[in-house]
Amino acid sequence: MSTPYAKLPAWADYGLIPLINLSVAFIVAGFVVMLVGENPFRAAVILVEGAFGKGTGIAFTLFYATTFIFTGLSVAVAAHCSLFNIGTEGQAYIGGLGIALVCLSFDSVLPWWVIFPMAIVAAAVFGALWGFIPAYLQAKRGSHIVITTIMFNFIAASVMVYLLVGALKPAGSQAPQTRNFLAGAELPKLNWIIELFGAKIRSAPLNICFLLALVMAFLVWLLIWRTKLGYEMRTYGHSPKAARYAGISETRIIITAMMLSGALAGMMALNPVMGDQHNVAIDFVSGAGYVGIAVALMGRLHPVGIVLAAILFGMLYQGGAELAFEMPAISRDMIVIIQGLVILFAGALEHMFRPYIQALFASFSPKAVGLEAVKGKGA
């Protein structure tokens, strides 16, 4: 007779298992560091200190985390509806186009606190519309959402290249990007908050998009677990047949979930475009959409977990840059390997240790203990 599995408590499901997966990922990464002749413990110290040891490092870590919160939430919203949205990258690209149109049109006449809400709406609308097309094809034509969203990533990149070397490029410029935004489209920094605790920051792009990301995380929690729409999304994600039997429109729920997912992805562009580089350039997304998949999986599709996972990946990005500088033997490619190991164990191998932990909990559960007692009496 097979060992019974126990339903894990929330602290084990959302805390213990991700922690075990993360620990194994870093242990394997330590062996990789050893292979190039470096001390893995010293590398770990440099990684953590580079991300959290100084005010500038903390600010950069939170800046990267802001981007990953948006993309992680985007993936999670779709995943709750059993839709694997790999198109976050393209939706963020098109969201950047909406931001560019707003900023280029009004940065000379309006202050940032007026342009920022307009840019939020534009980014969300453009991202949602880009997510609408694959959703419609899935709901009406049966086209698989994974295939169509991957295709639309390439289409979005091609559209942006076409515009950035043509209509959006300033006359006489050789760079494939828009002109730099004026002060009206530059977001205020949040570095002063870190400096309140005595840390010194030379220059870092942390901006108010971090607060917006936290607000979006809270709103996603409300949506998924405290609204009728969220309940319908989770019902459809758990069992499409049960959802149809309950009268939930399959077309409506698929399109709504994907448009919400696309809107969150589009809002990701606010952070690098208005908060850092103050223009729209080719490849400003820089793979953040794909990192969002790992963030969502590692965060167990819960906003709190996603925020924590986003900070972890922000640490890997910022601390990895410091590590590559302090240890020349560890190249930037090796940092990508470490990130890949985290993604591997947190995502693809997320269930590797789960059966053993469930069996362990089952062996100590009252029901399992009672079952063994009955067996003993029967003997």
Secondary structure, 3 states (H helix, E strand, C coil): CCCCCCCCCHHHHHHHHHHHHHHHHHHHHHHHHHHCCCCHHHHHHHHHHHHHCCHHHHHHHHHHHHHHHHHHHHHHHHHHCCCCCCCHHHHHHHHHHHHHHHHHHHCCCCCHHHHHHHHHHHHHHHHHHHHHHHHHHHHHHCCCHHHHHHHHHHHHHHHHHHHHCCCCCCCCCCCCECCCCCHHHCCCECHHHHHCCCCCCCCCCCECHHHHHHHHHHHHHHHHHHCHHHHHHHHHHHCHHHHHHCCCCHHHHHHHHHHHHHHHHHHHCHHHHHHHHCCCECCCCCCHHHHHHHHHHHCCCCHHHHHHHHHHHHHHHHHHHHHHHHCCCCCHHHHHHHHHHHHHHHHHCCCCCHHHHHHHHHHHCHHHHHHHHHHHHHC
